[in-house]
Amino acid sequence: MTGNLEAATSSVGGFCCGDVSIVYFQRLNSSGYVYSCSLPPLLATASIAAFDILEEEPQLLESLKQNVQTFIKSFPANGLVKITSSPISPLVHLRLTNPSGDRYQDESTLQKIVEAALDNGVFLTRAKYVHQNEKFLPAASIRVSISAALSKKQITSAAEVVLAAVKKASTK
């Protein structure tokens, strides 16, 4: 089992749990351990503080779960974009429902969506990957981070802005 502290706690790093032989192998062979330094104490402390907050305020996870569902439900099943990430993940990936077959054209379309949303106060980011020598390149997508700190009204409003941006980008 592995975990990513970057997405979970707004820090960096991660962890690996498992059988002693797996952990030993991971420790000796992972490029992060071999070619990099250990997690800086400040960032380790930030991750610990994030987990402390979650222990003190477990309702934040329920709020986050509700916000994710509110955002996902805002997108029609037969729309121009589809949600391809896990329904429980606060990192939502939006992909074109009917990609063109040309990755660069699809990335350009997604960038137009990102820019149109930003023009209306919603910050999105395209998931970017190194194309060269990538064996399993994920489909082009927009990554949306859902927060527990937002109200249902704010989530719904943001989803409406994204849908309008999708519509605007598809008519260009």
TAURPE-V536524 format. One record per backbone hydrogen bond with DSSP energy under -1.0 kcal/mol. CO is the residue of the C=O (numbers start at 0). NH is the residue of the N-H. E is the energy in kcal/mol with one decimal. If there is no record, write none. Layout:
{{CO & NH & E} {CO & NH & E}}
//
This chain:
{{0 & 16 & -3.4} {2 & 14 & -2.1} {3 & 7 & -1.5} {4 & 8 & -2.4} {4 & 10 & -1.3} {12 & 4 & -1.9} {12 & 5 & -1.1} {14 & 2 & -2.2} {18 & 22 & -2.4} {19 & 23 & -2.5} {20 & 24 & -2.3} {21 & 25 & -2.8} {22 & 26 & -2.7} {23 & 27 & -2.0} {24 & 28 & -2.2} {25 & 29 & -1.9} {29 & 33 & -2.3} {30 & 34 & -2.8} {39 & 43 & -2.2} {40 & 44 & -2.6} {41 & 45 & -1.9} {42 & 46 & -2.0} {43 & 47 & -2.2} {44 & 48 & -2.6} {45 & 49 & -2.0} {46 & 50 & -2.1} {47 & 51 & -2.3} {48 & 52 & -2.3} {49 & 53 & -1.9} {50 & 54 & -1.9} {51 & 55 & -2.1} {52 & 56 & -2.5} {56 & 59 & -2.0} {57 & 60 & -1.2} {58 & 62 & -2.4} {59 & 63 & -2.4} {60 & 64 & -2.4} {61 & 65 & -2.3} {62 & 66 & -2.3} {63 & 67 & -2.5} {64 & 68 & -2.1} {65 & 69 & -2.5} {66 & 70 & -2.3} {67 & 71 & -2.7} {68 & 72 & -2.6} {71 & 74 & -1.7} {75 & 78 & -1.4} {79 & 96 & -2.5} {81 & 94 & -2.8} {85 & 88 & -1.6} {89 & 145 & -3.0} {91 & 143 & -3.1} {92 & 83 & -2.0} {93 & 141 & -2.3} {94 & 81 & -3.2} {101 & 105 & -2.4} {102 & 106 & -2.7} {103 & 107 & -1.9} {104 & 108 & -2.3} {105 & 109 & -2.5} {106 & 110 & -2.2} {107 & 111 & -1.9} {108 & 112 & -1.6} {109 & 113 & -2.4} {110 & 114 & -2.5} {111 & 115 & -2.4} {112 & 116 & -2.5} {113 & 117 & -2.2} {114 & 118 & -2.0} {116 & 119 & -1.1} {116 & 121 & -2.4} {117 & 120 & -2.0} {124 & 142 & -3.6} {130 & 133 & -1.5} {140 & 126 & -2.3} {141 & 93 & -2.8} {142 & 124 & -1.2} {143 & 91 & -3.0} {150 & 154 & -2.3} {151 & 155 & -2.6} {152 & 156 & -2.5} {153 & 157 & -2.5} {154 & 158 & -2.4} {155 & 159 & -2.1} {156 & 160 & -2.1} {157 & 161 & -2.4} {158 & 162 & -2.7} {159 & 163 & -2.3} {160 & 164 & -2.3} {161 & 165 & -2.4} {162 & 166 & -2.2} {163 & 167 & -2.5} {164 & 168 & -2.6} {165 & 169 & -1.9}}
//
